[in-house]
Amino acid sequence: MPQRLVVKVGTSTLTHPSGALDLRSMEALVRVLSDLNGRGWQVVLVTSGAIAVGTARMGLPERPRALRMKQAAAAVGQCRMMHIYDKLFAEYNRTMAQILLTGDDVSDPARAAHLRATFSALLELGVIPVVNENDSVSSAEIETGAHKVLGDNDTLSAMVAALCGARLLVLLSDIDGLYTADPRADPSARLLPLVEALTPEVRRLAGGAGTWRGTGGMATKLSAAEIAMRAGCDMVITNGARPGSLYDITEGKPVGTRFVGASTQGGEAHD
């Protein structure tokens, strides 16, 4: 079976502080993903950024506060992002597809089965699915709630990895991995290169959310790790400023923090 790779890229990697798209970062990421696809990896990209991009595109002074305005910004931003992704992937002779998901799509068994079949068909055809939560109709990510299923793209990417039977999930973030403390506040913080179990000690290392442009902090990444590891998928957290590190990660080299999936416990890491 072909190797399947899911890569999640966060808003802070995709955008400038103003909220406008960072085209150089997008182009570098697309180039690496296209090359990995050429090497035989079946690639799925989970992308954030729609609300931030829509906010900048409409010239709004700040991220909207009202839910309906956030969803309007997401609709504008999603269109903008997919247009640019499509152009960039085409430059490297790759075809992409857009998949927008809500919580019901992954929690309902019948929908999940159809979704799994869709992903398989696209990947078998050599297409690179580009996935985001459908913020225009789903409020799970933008508004907290007791019944949310997704709620952030870290969780979404882990669920997609499990659905696809991916061997590897990579979260491209604004930090290098999981540290013993917040490296932005504590110079003595150490990077943990390998996590084989989500112990209470590991869970206590999770901090709050990152920048205003994103929603996910380390806590959501550990939740994603739990989903991925349970599905037998390795997960790596690393810095999105260096998309070229995906080459080393797919070769099993130590980059960022690798969470070892259940199927590889006690054995070799995925190549």
N, C-alpha and C positions, 0 to 999 in steps of 0.2 A: 504494500500500500504506500502511495506517495507520502512524503513528509509534509505535514500541515503546520503552518506557522501563523499565529495571530499576533499582530502588533497593534497596541493601543497607543495613540499619541494624544497628549494632553493639550489643553488650550494654551498654557503658558509656553509650550514649545512651538505652537503654530502661529502665534500672534505676537506683535510688538506690544509694548506697554500701553499704547494708545488703543489697542483692540484691533488694529488693522492687520491683515494677514502678513506673515513673515514669508514672503515668496521664496527667499533663499533656503530657508529651513524646509519648506514644503518640497522644493525641487530636489534637495539633497536626499530627503527621505524617499521620495518617489523613485529616484535613481537607484538607490540601494535595494528597495523592494522589487523593482523590475529586474535587477541583476540576480537577486536571490531566486526569483521566479524562473529566470533563465537557467539557474543551476539545478532546478528540479523541485524547489519548494513550492507547495501550493499556499498562496499568501492571502490572508484576510487582514484588512486594515480597519480598525475601529478608531474613529476620529471624533474629537471634541471640537468645540469652538464656534458652533453655529450662533449662539446668542451674542458672544463677543463680536463676531464678525458682522452680524446684522446690526448691532448697536453702532459700530463704526461706519458701516455702509450707509445708514440712514442719518448720520451726522448727529446722533444723540449725545448729549454731554456726558452721560454715565449710563451704566447698565440699568435698564428699567426695573422698577420695583413691583408694579402691578403684574399679576400673572398673565393677563391677556396681552400686555405689551411685551413681556418676555417671549411669549409664544409667537407674536408677530415678528419680533427680532429674529427668532430662530428660523422662521419661514424664509425671511430674506437672506439670512446668513447661510443657511443650508444650500440654497440655490447658488449663491456665490461660490461657496467652497467646492461643490460638486463640479461646477463649470471649470474651475481651475484644476482640480484633480484630474478631470477628464482630459484636459489639454496636456497636462504634464505626463500622464501615463501614455498618451498617444505619441508623445515625443520619443518614447522608448519602445514603441511598437507593442504596447500592452493595452488590452481592453479592460475597462473597469465597469462595475455595476453598482448601483446604489441600493442599499437595503436600510430602511428605517423601521425601527422596532418599538413596540410598547411592551409594558410588563405582561399583558395578556398573551402576547405572541410567544413568550417563553414559558409562561406558567401553565398554559392550557396544553394538555398532551397532544391533542389533534393538531393544533396550530404548530406546536414545536416539531411534530413529525413532518409537516409540510415544509417548515423552515429548514429542517435538516436536509430534506431532499433537494430543496432549492440551492442551498450551499454546495452540496455534493455535485449537482449538475453544473453549476458555474465553475467550480474548481476543476472538474474533469474537462471542461471546455477551455481551460487556461485563462479564465476570466478572474480578475482580482476584485472581490466584493469590498466595497467601502461602506462601513456600517456606522450608524449613529442612532441614538434614541430619538424617537419621533416627538420632539419637544412641542411641536405645534398642536398635537392632540393629547400628549401625555404630560402630566404635571409632576410625575414622580421625581425627576431630577431637580426640577426648579423649585418645587414646593415640598417640604417634608411632610410625611404622613405615615400613619400607623400601618397602612396596607401596601406601601410601595414595594414593588418587586425588584426593579432595577435601581433607580435612584442615583446612579453615577455611572460613568463609562468604564471605570475599573471593574465594577461588578458585571456590567454588560459584556465586556471583553472576555471575562472568565466564563460566563454562560455561553458565549459564542464558541469559545475554545472547547468547552465540554460538548456542545451540540455537534461540532465539526469533528470531534475526535482528534483534536490537534495534539501534536507532540510537545509543542512549545508555545508559551505565551510570553510576550515581552511588553512590559509597561514602560514607555518612554516618558519620563517625568522631568521635573526641574531639579532633582537631586540625584546623587550617584547610586543610591540604594538605601537599605535599612541600616541605620546607625544605632549605636548604644545610647546616643542622646542627639538632640537637634544640632547638627553641625554648624548651623548658622548662628547659634548662640553659645555653643560649648566647643572650644577648640580642641578639647581632649576626646571628642567623640570618635569612635572607631567604626569603620564599615564592617558589617557582617557579610562575608562572602558567600556563606552557605547556611541555609536553614532547612533542617530535615523534619522538624515538627513545630507546630504552632503552640508552643508551651505558654503558660501564663506569663512567664518572664518575657518572651518575645512579644506577646500582645501588649504588654505594658510599655513597650518602646514606641507604640503608635502615637503620633502627635495629632494636631488639628489640621485644618485645611491650609492650603498654600496661598497663592495669590488671589486677588479679587477676580481674576479672569477664569479661574477654575473652581470646581466644587469638591474635588477629591483630595483628602489628605492621606497620611500613611494608614490610618484606620481602615479606610475603604480598600486600600491596596492589600492589607492583610486579609480582609474579607474575601477579596478576589483570589488571593493565594489559597485560601481554604477550599474554595470551589474548584479551582484548577487542580490542586493536589489530590483532592478526593476523586477527581476524574482521571487521575493518572497522568496529568500534564505538568511538566516543569514550568515554573514561572520565574521570570527575571525582571527585577526593577533596575533601571539604569537611566543615565542622563540623556534626554532627547536632543541635547545640543551636539551629540556625537553619533549621528545615525550610522556611521561606518562601523560602530562597535557591534552592529547586528551580524557582521561577518564572523567575528570572534565568538559571539554568543551561539550562533547556529553550529559552530564547530566545537562547542562544548568548553571553550576556554573561559577562565574566571573573569567575568565582567559584572560589576554591580553586585547585587544580591540574588542568588539563585535559590528558589524554593523547590525542593525535590518532590516530584509527583509520587503518588502511592505505588505506581507500577515499577518505579526505578529505585525504591527504597532498598538499600542493601546491595544494589548493583551499580552498574556504570551509568553515568549521566547520558542523556541523549546526545547524539552527535550532531 
